[in-house]
Amino acid sequence: MTTLSRVSLVLDALAESRGRLSLSELAARTGLPRSSVHRTIQDLEEELYVVRTPGRPGYALGPGVLKFGMAGHLHLLSANRGQLVSLARATNENAELAIFSGREVVIVDQVASPERLKGVTKVGRSFSLHASCIGKALLAALPAARADDLLPQELERFTDTTITDKVELQAEVELIRRIGLAVDIEEHDRGICALATAMTGPTGALQAIAVVMPTSRFGAKSAAALDGLKELNPAIDLPNALKYLDLKKRAGLG
């Protein structure tokens, strides 16, 4: 394993953690020997990418990573803002931009429709990969083995339509991989449905773009939302995406 790979594993583990992590915890989460973690942490501390606070155990991300995160975030937003605005206007629904955040997916930008979905989807909110269309779309953009590695052992249930069987989820992700569209009918939040597609964006980063709306409007507006996503991602297989959308609507909406 390269030095860069070890650094990436350690930084990802710290980014995914809700609190500070000890050397032993980092070794357990990364699968690296404790001695390798210690050497990596020492190098990262020198550049302030990782810090310790006196009197508090463990390590956390430091100010050194901010310059990369802030610059990359602003570049990502400015490069995609026009597309989100066009999609929101075309569908009159929320358009959202999402990227991987460790083993979750996070909303990094949103253009709201006049009828806002208050308190449901917000910039900065993270979602489980298996229970959101943005997560499933991003998983489908990866090789199958890598996608499987990102999933937890147990798939958490958020609603009664959340897919919690790994075999079923893998089959759906493979279908999404072929057609370029993911659908979420109340799989993460009751009353909310969405469609998403993943692509390499103008910055070169893998990203997902979604149209999000209340369940009450999904039956009537989902086909138009699919058309809007197709404008952004010509790789969507429209005929088969429509079939998949229809199957999901019949199963989820009755």
N, C-alpha and C positions, 0 to 999 in steps of 0.2 A: 504494500500500500504506500502511495506517495505521501510526502509531507503535506501537500495541499489537501489530499483526501482526509488525512487526520484532522487538519485544521477545520475543514468543512464539517466533519462529524461533530467536533466539539462545539463549534459555534451554533450549529443547528440544534444540538441538545440544549444549550443554554437559551436559545431563542424560543424553544418550545416549552421550556420550564416555566411554571408559575412562580417559582422562587429561586433562591440560590442553590447551587449544587456542589457537593463535595467531590473530591477526586474519585472516591469510591463510587459515588452515584453517577458521575460522568463515565467512568469505566463500564459500569453496568449498562448504561443507556446507549453507549457507542459501540460496545463490544470490543473496545481496545484494551490492551494491558494497562494496568494502573501506571506503570513506569512511562509508557508512551503518552498517556494523558498528562502526566506531570511535566514531561519535557515540552509538550505542546502548550500547556497552560503557561509555563514560564516564558516561552517566546511571545505568546499573546499578551501577557502582562507587560512586557517591555514596551509594547506599542500601544498600550492602553485599550486594546480590543477586549480585554477581560480585566476585571477589577475585583479586589477584596475590600470590604469595609472593616476597619479595626473594631474588634469586639463582636463581629458577626461572622458566623461560619459560612464557608462556601464561596463560590464564585458567581459572578453575574457579568453580562455584557457591559462593556465600558464605553466611554465617549468616543473612542477611536473608530467605532463602527458607524457613528452617526453621519460622518461626512459622506460615506458611501450610500447609506440608506436614504438620506435626505435628497442627495443629488439624483439618485436613481429613481426615487419616488416622483420628484418633480418632472423628470424627463418622461417617465411613463405616463403621467397624467396629461402633460401637454401634448404628447404624441397621439393620444387616444380621445381627447376631449371632443373634437369635432365629430367623430364617429358616434360617440354616445349621444351627443345633442341631436344629431340627425335621426338616430334610432328612436329616441324618446319622442321626438316630434312626429315621426311616421306612425308610431304605435299609440301615442298618447298614454304611455305607461312608463314605469320606471325602467331606465337602462343602467346596467351596472357593469363595472369592470372588476375582475377578481384575479388573484394570483395565488400560487402556493405560498404557504407560510408553515414551513416544517411539514408536519403530517396533517395539517388542516388547510383550509382555503379561506382567504380573507378578502373582503370587499375593500378596494382601494379608491374607488371613485363611483359616483352615482349622479345621474341627471334625473330628477324627479318629474313625474307627470304633474299636471295641475291637481289631480286627485292623489295626493301624497299617501304613501303607505306608512303612516307615522308609527314609530316604535317597532317596526318589523325588520326592515333591512336598513342598516346604517353603515356609513363609511367606517371602517375599522372593525366591523363585526366579523367574527370567524365562524365557519361552518365545518361540520364533519364532512370528509370527502365522500363518504358512502351515502349520505342523506341529503344531498343537494345536487341540483343539476350542474352548477358550476364545478363542484367537486368531481362528479362523474365525468364531465366533459374533459377536465384536466387529467384525470386518471387515464381516460381513453387516448389521450395524446402521448402517453408514455408507452414503452414496451410493456407487454403483459407482466413479465417477471418483476419489473420495477414498480409497476402499479400495485401488484400484490404485496410487495415489501412495505408499502406505505400504509397498508390497512392494519388496524389493530386486530388482536386475536378475537375479540368479541365486538360485534357491530352493535353499537348502542341504538336502542329504539327511541325515537322522538315522538312518533305518532303511529297509528295502527297501519299506515301505508309505508312506513320505513322498511326498506329491504334489510333484513338482518341475517339472511342466509348467504354465505360467501359464494356458494356455487351459483345461486341466482344472480347475485351482484356481478360476478365475473362474466356471466352470459350477457347481462345487460351492457356492461362496459365494452365487451367485444362488439356488440351490435352498434353502440355509439361510435366505436372506433371506425366502423365501416361507413356509417352514414353521416357522421359529423355533427350530430344533434343529440343533446340530452334533455330530458323532460323530468320535471319534479311536480307531482300533483300532491300537495300537502304532505310531503315526505319528511320535511323538517319542521314546518310550522303549520298548524291548522289554519285554514282560510287563505293560504297563499300558494300560488302555483307559479311556475317559471319555465322558460326554455333557455338553453345556453349552447354556445358553440365555443370550442377552443381553437386557438391558432397561434402561430408565431407572429407577434405584433410588430409594429413599425420600429420598436426599439430592439428587436431581436429576442425579446423575452416571451416565454410561453404564458399565455393569458387566456382567460375566458370572458366572454361578454354575454350578458343575460338580459332578458326582458322579464320583469316580475310584475305580477298583477294579482288582485283578489280572485279567489276561486269563482266568485259570481260572474266574472267577466271572461274567464279563461275559455269556456266553451265557444264563445262567439268571436274572441279576438286572437286565439292562439295561432290560427293559420296566417293571419296578417303579421304576427310577431315572427313567425318562421320566415316569411318573405323578407322581413327586415334584416334578420340574421343572415339570410342567404346573400343579401347585398354586400354584407361585410365579409362573409366567408364563402366564396364561390365553390369551395370544395364540398359543401354540403350536398349530399345526394338527395335532391328534393323529392322525387317520387317515393323513395323508400323512407325518407324522413316523415313525409305525410302519413304513410302507413303506420309507422311507429307511433306518431303523435295520436293517430286515431285509436290505436290499440290502448295506449295509456289513458286516453280520455274515457274510453268505454269502461276500462277497469277501475279507474279512479273516480270518475264522475257519475257512472251508472248510465 
